[in-house]
Amino acid sequence: MIRSKSFRLTTCTKKRLPSPSGRGAGGEGIFVTMRRVAAAFLVAIVSSAATAQTEQPAWKTPTVEQIGEQLVGWLDETQADETTRTRVTTFWQSVPEETESGELLSRLADAFALVDQRADALVQLCSRPKTEFLLPDQSWLTGEQTPALLSNNLRLFYARWLAQEELFDEALEQIRDLKPADVVAPSTLLFYQSVAHHWLLDREASQQAIGKLLQDKEASPVRYVALARLMQQDIEGLQEDSLDHIARRMGDIQRRLDLGRAGKRVQNVEDGVIKSLDKLIKKLEDQAAAAAAAAAQSNNIQSKSPAQDSTPMGGRGPGNVAKRNIGSDSGWGNLPEKQREEALQDIGREFPSHYREVIEQYFRRLAAEENR
């Protein structure tokens, strides 16, 4: 009976390969040498293939029987009475062996709810859409007194619901440090880790989780594998501080505000977006200036009779220019409506149409800062 707090992978046994039998020595020379080299090469290929076949997967979903043994160990640890033990074991015996890993996680949470009132409240919370901005305190999940089997799996169960409600930061707080061997649904853990990291644009962490998930595609639901591949392609092509990157961060700001999250973390994201837009616009201005300089240089045709040095050129009028006060502010975002619309139309010709909103919000933010 398995009572450890984490599941262990089964060890595969390597098979010994038979050595190839050779013919008699029968003559020395180049042909004998070539046969020996070919035989050695064949042995190397077969040995390499055998080693690849015996490599263990990075993670493995435990069976219903193994999880049942874990449950019995947890009941022993909690000193559950006989009635409770019978109810839990009877419930678990009704779980089909072919149950998908994500459903196994839900069934295990239901089993915990039969014993623990806090687990029951958590299961009830995750059975309905979020209706309040403030979430109930679930710090007990990571408490020292909480058994690892209950803690790890309910944290994943809770994080799955949080991610489905687009609470990706809160989801990562629950599962960031969990490993596939810690839970009964490793593919679910890796999938939601990759989803949360992908949404928050953490490229390295997202790629790591996706890579682990795809290491054992056979043990993962088809929908997880398909979406993981799409996320992998998407995050690999994302350039930092590009307009696409900025637009996604602004979408994340909107998500946070819709969820009632308007604290320091959101302000930091907003400031980062403004800095990225400043950097991008400065880059575009430098490119435009360089292009204009190159065009002016190419179009500059030297005159056959250039003016002599220090010779006044002909003209009319005294040459005085009236001075006007144009103000000290940059005026960004305060253009008249007609000129602002013309500028946005120019932007529309330079960039895809869905970036128009990003630039408009940038102008509004700058206008608000100048009016303070």
N, C-alpha and C positions, 0 to 999 in steps of 0.2 A: 504494500500500500504506500503510495507516494504522498509524503507530507511536507516536502520542502516548499519554500516560498517562491521558487521560480522553477520553470520547467527546463529540463535538460534535453538536448538533442541526442537522438540515438546515434551510435557510432557505427559506421559502415566498415566492414572487414574487407581488406584488399585481397584479391586472389593472386596467387603466385602464377606467373606465366610460364609455360613449358619452354625450355630452351629449344631452338630449332635444331633439327638433326641435319648433319652435313654428310656429304658423300665422302668416299675415300680420297686420300691425298692425291693420288693419280696424276702426277704431272705438275711441275712448277711453271710459273710464268704469269703473264698479264691476265689471262682469263680466270685463273684460280684466284688471283688477287681481287679482280672485279666481282667474282661471286661472293667472296668473303665480305667485301665492302657493302654489297647489296643486301646480304643477310643481316649484317650489323645495322644497316639503315632501317630495314624492315622491323627488326626487334625494337629499335628506338621508337618507331611510329606506333607500334602496338602497345608498347609500355606507356607512352604518353597518353594514348586513348584510354587505356585502362585506369590510369591515374585520374583523368578527367571524370570518368564515370563514377569513381569512388569518392570524389570530393563531396563534402557535406554542404547542403544549402546554408545560406546565411541565417535562416530562421525557419521554424516549422510550427504549424498550427497543431496544438495538442488535440488529442481525441476526446470524445465525450467521456470515455471511461477514465482517462487521465484527469480530466477536470473534476469528475466525480470523486476521485481519490483526494484531490486537493480540497474539495468541499468537506469531506469527512475529517481531514486534518484540521480545517478551520473550525469545525464544530467541536472538535476535541479541545482546541485552543481556547475557545470561548466558553467551554464547559456548559454547552447547551443541554437542556433536559431531554429526556427520552422522547417526549411528545414532539418537541421541535425537531429533533434529529430525524424522527420518522417522517415528519411532514416534508422536510427538505430532501431527504433521500428519495422519497416517493415521487416528489416533483421532478427531481433530476432524472430518474429512471424513465420518465415519459419523453425525454428529449431524444429525438431521432439521431442516429449516429452520423447521418449525412447532412446534418445542419450546417449551414454556412457560418463562417467565423463571426461575421457581424451579428448574426442572430444568436450565436452562442454567447456573445457578450451580453445581449439583452436578457437571455434566459438566466445567465449567472447573476445579473443584477436583480432579477425577480427572486432568485433564491436567497440572496442577501436580504431582500426586503421582508422575507418571511421571518427573519430573526431580529434584524436591527431596525429600530424605528427611524434612525437618521437615514439609513439606506432607503427605507420605504418613502420618506419624504422627498429624497432626491429622485427616485424613480417617478414619483408623481409629478415633480417639477418638470422633468424631461419628457413627459408624456403629452405636454401641451405647449403651444407657442408662448414666447415670452410676452408678458403683458406689462412689466414694470421696468423702469430704467435701472433701479438698484436690485442687484442679485442677492439672494440670501447668503449668509456666511457659510462657507463650506470648508473652513480651515481644519475641521476634524479629519478630513480625508488624508492630510499629511501629518497628522499627530503621531507622536511616538507610540501611543497606546493602540493605534489602529493596525490590525494585522495586514501584512503585505499583500496577501491575496485579495482582500477586500479593498484596500487602499488603491493599489495599482489599477485594478479593473474598473472600479467605480470612477476613478479619475479619468480614465479613457471614455467610459460611458458618458460622463458629464461633459467632457471636451467635445465629443461628437455632437452633442446637442448644442453646445455653445457655437461651434463652427457652423452648424446649420442655421443658427440665428445670426450669423455674420459677426459674432463676437470672437474674432480671431486672436486678439491679444490675450483675452481671458482663457481661450482654449489652450494656447501655448503655455500659459502659466501652469496648467494642469499636466501637460504631457511632454513638455520640452525635454525633460531628463529621463523619460521612460525608454526602455529598450524592448525589442520584440520578445525576448525571453521573459519579460516581466508580466505579460498579459496573455489572455486566452485567445485574443484576436490580433495577432501581430500585423496582418495586412491592413486592418482597420487603423491601427496605430500609425503605421508608416504613411498611409494615405492621408489621414487628417493632419499629420505633421507636415507633409508636403503641401497640402492645400493652404494651411495657415501661413507657412513661410512664403509660399508663392504669392498669396494675396498681399502680404506685407513687404514684398519685393526683396526678400533676403535670398539672393540667388544661390549662394554657396550652400546654405542649410537646406533649401528646397531641392537642389540637385542631389545632395547626399541622401535625403529621405526617398526621393524618387528612384535613385540608383539601387537602394536596398530593396525597395518594393519590387522592382523589376528583376531582381536576382532570382526570384521564385515565382514566375508568372503563373505557373500551374496551380499554386496554392492560393492565388488571389482571385477575387471576383473579376469577371471580364470588364465590367464597367470601371473598376479601379485601374486596371492595366491601360485601358483605352484613354482615360482621362489623364493618367500619369504621363503617358507618352505625349499627349497634347501640351501639358504643362511644361514638360521637358523642352520641347521644341520652342515654346513661347518664351521661356525664361532665358534660354541660350541666346536668342536673337535680340534681347532687350539691352539697349545701350543706355548706360547711366547718364543722366542729365540731358537725354534726348527729349524731344517734344512728347513722344509716346510715354517715356518714363515720367515726365512731369504731369501729363494728363492722368496717368494712373494714380499718382500720389494725390492729385486733387480729387479724384474719385474716392480715394480712401478718406480724405478729409470729410467729404460729404457723407460718407457712410458713418463715420464717427459722430458727426453732428446729428444725423438722423437718430442715432442710438442714445442721444443725450450726453455724449462724451465731448465736453468743451473745455477740458482742463489744459494743463501745461503740455501734455503729450501732443495734443492737437495743435497747439500754438507752435510747438517745435517743428511739426510737419509743415505747417503753413509757412513759417520762416524759411524752411529749407526749399520750398517751392519757389518763393520769391527770389532767393539767391540763385537758384537754378535758372529761372527765367532771365534774371539780370545777366548771368553768364552767357546764356544762349543768345540773347539780343546783342550783347557786346561782340560775340563771335560773328554774328550776321553783319553787324555794322563794320567790323574789321574786314570781312570778306568783300562787302560792297565797296569800301574805300579802296582796297587793293585792286579790285576790278576796275574801278573808275580811274585810278592812277595809271593802270596798264593801258586802258583805252586812250587816255589823254596822251600818253607817251607815244603810242602807235600812230595817233592822228596828228602829232606835232610835226608839221612839214616846215623845214627851215626856209626862210625867205631868201630869195636871190640877192636882195639889196637890204640887209638888216639895218636898222637905225643905228646911227653912231652913238657911242657912249656919251652920256650926260647931255644929250641933245633934247630939248623940250619938244614934245610932239604938239602938233597943231590942235586947236579946239576952241570952243566957245565957252563963255561964262567964266566967273572968277574961280570956280573949282571948290567952293565951300559946300560942306555937307551939313544939313541940319541934324542936330543931335536929338534923339528921342529916348525917353525912359522906357525900356522894355522889361523892367522888373528884374529881380534876382532869382526868382524861382524857375525851375525847369518847366513847369506847366504840364508835365506828363499826366495824362488822364483827364485834363481839363480842357481838351480841345472842344470847339463848337461841335454841335451834333453832326452838321454836314461834313466837316473835315474828319471827324472821328469815323463816320460811316465810310468815307472814301479810304481811310487808312485800313479799316477792317476788310474792305473789298480787296485792297492790295494784298493783305495777308492771306485772304482766301485764295488768291491766285498763286501764292507761294507755297501754301501748305494745304493738306487735306481739310475738308470742310468741318470735320468734327473737332478740329483744334481751335476753331473760332471762339468757342466758349472759354477755353483756357486763356486766350489773350484778352478777351473782354474782362474776365475776372481779374487778371493782372492789372489792367488799366483802372478798374474800380478800386482795387486795393491801394494803388499809388495815389489816386485822387483822394481817398479817405485819409491817407497819411498826411497829405499836404493841407487838408482842411482842418487838421487838429489844432 
